[in-house]
Amino acid sequence: MFNFFNRSTRAYPTIREALAASGLTNAADPAALGVLKKQGSYAGRRVNYFRAFEPARATARAIQVQAYGDLDAHLDLVLGSGHVEHEGLVMLNSRPEPEHTAPLRSLADRATHADDERFVNRHGRAMTSPPVLLPEPAI
């Protein structure tokens, strides 16, 4: 007969197993990888957020990391992040990119762009929409 009280539970990978499967080579070594967690909500569900980092790199830069928020100012130390659902499903985020400065902009040489009349008016300013030609009024 069937036993309805002993349901089989889905075995989700742990945070370290999920990080290793995503390509993080030292994820299985607890000494090489630290994982910090904090409780929160995602889409109205209670989850545990996590960040994985290398404690050796933080120590070399004289950064004390003890809580999840300690990495807010040092996102370059984060090797992986995501959240764990209530039933144990591990969801990984992409690695956060460090913020870059905006590239410098310069004016284009209009002589090399002879075909841009439909985008730039005679005063050298960009047009938001094509000009509307109105019919001549009858007198």
CORCOR-V92096 format. One line per field, one symbol per residue. phi: phi as a letter, one per 30 degrees, with the letter a starting at -180 (. if undefined). burial: + if it has 24 or more other ideal C-beta (glycine too) atoms within 12 Angstrom, else -. A space follows every 50 residues. Layout:
phi: ???
burial: ???
This chain:
phi: .dcddcddcdcdddedddddddjddcdddddcbcbcbadabbhicdbcdb bcbcddddddchcdcbbeddcedbddddcaalbcdedjdccccddddddc ddddcbddddddbdccddcbddcicdcdbddcccddddc
burial: --------------++-++----+--+-----++++-----------+++ +++++--+------+-----+-----++++++++-----+++-------- ---------------------------------------
